[in-house]
């Protein structure tokens, strides 16, 4: 027996054109309606309890319908409680409706007009002049600032609330600013000066060794992170400074005693700048920046391996950034080199298989354009090809050794397949390496991708 009135089911059926329903169908539908209503109310009560309320609102019901993947009701969003009236349409058939408030036009017309709001005016005053705050009525005084700091906050902020909670006699102390000891300040200054000392390699080595092994540097971690970010931002043309701050970041990451998880978000941007920065160093024709990009790629790999568990989106974001720079033909070859090195460091052979290998043939046009340029651009194109070959060699480690050292395919046939998959330049270079396992791994991956 259902609590829901079966006559309501029959009325709805007649309204949609179903003239007759058997009693069994009506009873089953009534029980199903009762179950669905109970389910909606149960979910709505959960929202009410989580909202720390004791009155169920229409918003709770709407949220419950959305959770149950049911189209919500429209037209009943109101902050005021609804008043329902009852009308009788026959014996034992009450009809409930929402009462609308009746407005008296005469009372509205004769009601006095509201007061005109005050005109908005603006006044200007000096908050500070050359770092000194003028003593005027608009600016707070030192005594006001100190008294504001001593005002209790939280449950004891109001006298009445404090009395109710029993905390009327509790004294809330102001927050104390973090102050470094003189020893730590001196250590920070010495480390920074030693790291950037171009003429004394012994001091630099000692500084990096201290950062890598000293367990008492927790308070200095945010200062070193900020130091790295500032030096990278303001010294993009100085490869020595960029290299040294990357070594500093590497030493901090290698220190097992330091908890650097909260600062990874601040460490990654300067490292990515050194990895895929457009111009690094004062001489754009020099190839010295490739060593810096290799160092930054090793750091990105270390960060992704060590802190991926703390942030599930770290690896995908790093890979997405590197792939974006790799696929941008307007970027110089140095940026593409750093992007390929970063992808290999972040994702290993899987990133090479999924992200680099399918795009090498398209990327060949960029290599050909720069390879036909002057000596510097041609040298960079050769370095870029070497980087792609290095990335492709990671695929060989996942493949088993072939019998007798060959894949069973003829030399010309294998070369043709490599050129078809990788393009003329990279495909020919892979074939000239004389590594059948690598060639077979590349061709196999291309076949698998074509079938998928």
N, C-alpha and C positions, 0 to 999 in steps of 0.2 A: 504494500500500500504506500503510495507516494504522498508526501505532505503537499506537494504542488497540486493545485486544483486542475483536474483533467479537462474541465470545461474551457480553461484558458487555451489549452492546446487545440481544442476543436475550433475555438474562435479564430485563432491564428491560421489554422488550416483552411477555414472557409474564406478568410481574407485573401489568401493566395490562390484560390480557385480549386481547392480540394474539398469536394462536397461531403464525402463520407470517409470516415476512418474507423477501422475495427477497434474494439475496446482494448485488445492486447497491444496494438500499436500506440494507442493513446496512453496506456499505462507505462509502457517502456519509454516513450518520449517524456512523460512527466518525471519519471525517475532520472532520466538523463539530464533534464533541465535542473532538477534539484541538485544533482551532483556537480554540474557546471557552476551553479550559483555558489555552492559551498566552496568550490575550488577558488573562485574569484574572491570571495570574502576572506578566505584564509590568507591569500596572497596580500590583499589589501590590509589586513590586520598586521601582517609583518611590516609593511611600510609604516603603519601608524606607530608600532612599537619602536622601530628604529628611529622614528622622528621624535621620540620621547613625548608622545601625545596620548591622550586618553579618549579623544573624540575622532571618530572615523570621518574623513572628508572625501569629497568627490575626487580630489587629486589622488588620493590613495587608490581609489577604484580604477582610475585611468592608468596609473602605474601598473596595477595588477593586470589589467587587460593587455597592456603592452608587453609585460613579461610573458604572458600566456599566448602571445602572438595573435591577439584578437583585436580587431579594429576598435579603438576607444569610442566612447560616447561623446557627442558634441552638444554644446549648448548649456552645460550645467557647471561651467567653471565660475564659481562665485566665492568671494571671501565671506559673504554673509550667509548665515544658515537659511535654508529654504523653508518656507512655510507652506504646508500642504492643507488644502481644503477638501471636504468630502461632500459629494453630491450623490443622490440616489437616482438611479435610472430605472428602478423597478424593485420589486420585493427581493431582498437578499442580494442585490447587485450594486454595491457601493462603487462610486467612481472618485478617485483621488486626483487632484490637480494642484498645480503650483499657483498660489495666490499672488496676484500682481498688486503692487501698492497703488492705491488710487490717489491721484494728485488733484488738488483743488486749484484750478486756474485762477480763480479770484484771489485766493490767498497768495499765490505766487506773484500775481501782478501787483498787489498792494504791499508786498513785502519790501522793506527798505533795501536800498542798494548797498552792496558791500563797500567797505572803505577803499579808497583809491590807494594802491601801494605806493610806497615812497619811491621817488626817483633814484635810480642807481647812479652813484657818483664814485669817482676814483680819485685817490690822492697818492702822490708819489713821495717817497722818502728814501734816503740812503740807508741800505742795510749795513754796508761796510764801505769804507774808503781806504783803499790800499791796505786791506787786511785789518783795519781798525774799525770797530763798530762805534758809531757816534752815540753819545748819551742823549737820546731824545725819547719822547714819550712813546713813540711807536715801537721802539726796539726794547727787548727785554733786558733788564739789568743783570749783573752777575749774581746778586742776591736772589732774584727771581729764578734764575737757572738752578742755583743750588737748592732752593726750596722745592722746585719741581722734581729734582732728582730724588729728594727724600720723601716724596709723597708715596705712601704705600700703594702697591698695585696688586690686583688679583682679588681674592675673597675679602681681604681687609681694606679694600679701597673705599668702600662706603661704610660709614659708622653703623648704620642700621643692619646692613648685611653682615658686618663683622660681629655685631652683637648676636645675630641669629646663629652664626656658625661657631660662636665661641672663640673667635680670634680677635676680639676687640683690644686685647692687650699685647698683641704680637707686633714687634717692630721689624719692618722690612728694610734690610740694608740695601743701599744702591749697588748696582753692578760695578765690579772692579775691572778696570781695563787691563788687558794682557800686556805685561812689560817684560822685555827680555833682560836678562842679567848682563852685566858689563862683559863678563867672560864670553857669553854667546855672541854679543855684538862684535867683540874683537875677533872672535873665531870667524864670523860671517865675513867681516871685512878682509881678513887675511886670506880666506879661501877665494873670495872673488878676485882679489888682486893677484893671487898666485895663478889662478886659472887663466887670466888674461895677460899674464906676463910672457911675452913672446921670446924674451931673451934668456929665460931660465927654465929649461925643461925639467930639471930636478924638482923644482918647487911644484910644477904642475902635476908631476907624477905623484908626489907626496900628498898633494891636495886631493886628487882623485882617490888615492888609496884610503885616505881618512874618511872621505864621504862614503866609500864603499863598505867600510868595516866599523865605523864608529856607531855605537848603539844609542848615544845620547843626543840625537839631533832632531827629535820629534818637533820641538818648538820652532826649529828653523826651516822645516820643510816648506811651508807656504812662502817664506821669504826667498828660498832658492827657486821655487817654481815661478815666482814673480820676476826674479832676476833673469831667468832663462827667457821668459816671454818678452821682457823689455829689450834684452840684447838682440834677440832675433828680429824684433820689430824695427829697431833703429840701426842695425848693422847688416842689412841685406847685401851690401857690397863688400863686406869684409869676410872672406872665407875663413880666416883664422879664428875670428871671434865666433862665427857660427859653428865651426867644428868643435871648439872648446866647450861651448855651452851644451852641445849635443853629448860630448863626453861627460859633462857634469850631470846631465839628465840620466845618462846611462848608469853612472855611479850611484845615483839616488835609487834608481829602479833595482839595482843589484843588491842594495843593502836590505838584508832580510829582517833587520830589526825595526825598520820604518814601516808605518802604516800609511801608504800613499793612495789607497783606494779613493778617498774623497777628492783628491787633487788630480786624478787622471783626466778629468774633463778639461783642466787647465794645462796639462802637460801635452796633450795630443795636438792642439793647434800649432804651436811653434815647431813641433817635429814634422807635421804635415807641410808646413811652410818650407822647411829645408828639404823635404822630399819632392814636392811638386811645385815649388816656387818658380815663377816664370824667369826671373833673372837673379842669379846668385853669383856674387863676385863682381869685381869692377871690370874685368875683361870678358866681354861676351863671347869672344872667339876662343877663350881658353877652355880646356877640357878638365880643369881641376875640380870643377863643381860636381863631377860624377862621383868622386870619392865621398863627398859630403852627402850626396843622395844615397849612396850605398849604406853609409852610417845611419842615416835617418830611417832607411828601410829596415835595418836590423833592429832599431829601436821600436818601430811600429810593430814588427813581428813579436818582439818581447812583450810589448803592451798587450797585444791581442792574445797571446798565449797565457799570460800571467793574470790578466784581469777580465777575461771574457766571461768567467763564471759570475763575477760581481755585476756585470752589465750585459744582459742578453743581446742588446742591440749594438754593442761596440764593434764586433767583427763585421756585421752587415754594413754599418755606416762607413767604416774604413774602406771596405771593399768597394762600396758604391762610389766613394769619393775618388779612389784611384781609377776605377773604370771610367768614370766621367771624364777625367783628364786624359786618359789613354785614347778615348774615342773622339776627342776634340781635335780635328785637323789643324785648327788655327794656333794651337799651342806649339812651342818649339820642341825640338827633339829631346832636350834635357828634361822637360816636363814629362814626356812620354816614357823616357828611361826611368824616371823616378816612379811613375805610375805602375810600370811593369814590375819593377823591383818590389814595390809595396804590395801589389797583388800576390806575388809569389811568397812574400814574407808573411802575409796575413792568412792566406788560404792554402798555401802549399800546392801540391800537385792537383788537388781538386779545383782550386781557383784557376790554375792554368788550363785545365781540361774544359771547364765550363765557360770561363770569361775571356781568356786570351786566345786559345786555339781557334775558336770560330771567327775571330775578328782579324787574324793575321793577314789573310789574303786581301781584305779590304784595306788594311793599313799599308799594304805594299806601295800604294800610290804615293803616300807621304815619304816613304824611304826613297823611292825613285826620284822624286822632285828634289829632295835635299842631297841625294847622292850625286846629282849632276851639277851641284853648285861649286863654290870655291873649295880650297883645301880644308878650311876649318869645318865647313858644313859637311863635306864628304867624310871627314874623320868622325864627326858626330854620328853620321848615318852608319858607319861601320861599327861604332860602339853600340848603337841601338840594335843593330842586327845581332851582335854578340849577346846583348841582353835577352833578346828573344830566344836565341839558341840555348842560353843558360836556363831560361824558364822552361823550354820544351824538354830539356834533359831530365827535368824532375819527373816527367811522365815515364821515363825508362825504369825508374826504381820500382814502380808498381807492376811492372810486367815480368813474368817468369823468363828465364834464359831460354833462348831458342835452341833447338837441336842443331848441332854442327855450325852454330853461329850465323845462320841465314834463315830468312823467312819463307824460302821456297819460291819467291818471285824473282824474275829476271831483273838485271840491273836497270835496263832502259824502262821496263814496266814500272818498277818501283820509283824511279826518278819522275816518270810521268805522273804517277799518283801523288807524289809529294808536291809537285808543281801545281797539280790540280787543287790540292787541299790548302797549301800554304802560299802559293804564288811563286813566281819565277825566282826572285831573289832568295827568299828564306828557304824555299823548297830545294833549290840547288845547293845551298850551303849545308842543309841537313844531309843531303845525299853525299856531299863531299866529305862529311865527317867519317864516313865508313863505319857507321854503327847500325847494323841491321835491327837490333832490338828497339832502338829509338824510332827508326823509320816505321817498323811494323806497329809500334804502339800508336804513333800519330795516325797512320792509315786506319787502324782498327777503331780508334776513337771517332774518326770522321765517318766511318761506315755505320757505327752504332748511332751516331747523331742523325745520319741520313735516314736510317730505318725508323728512329723514334719520331 
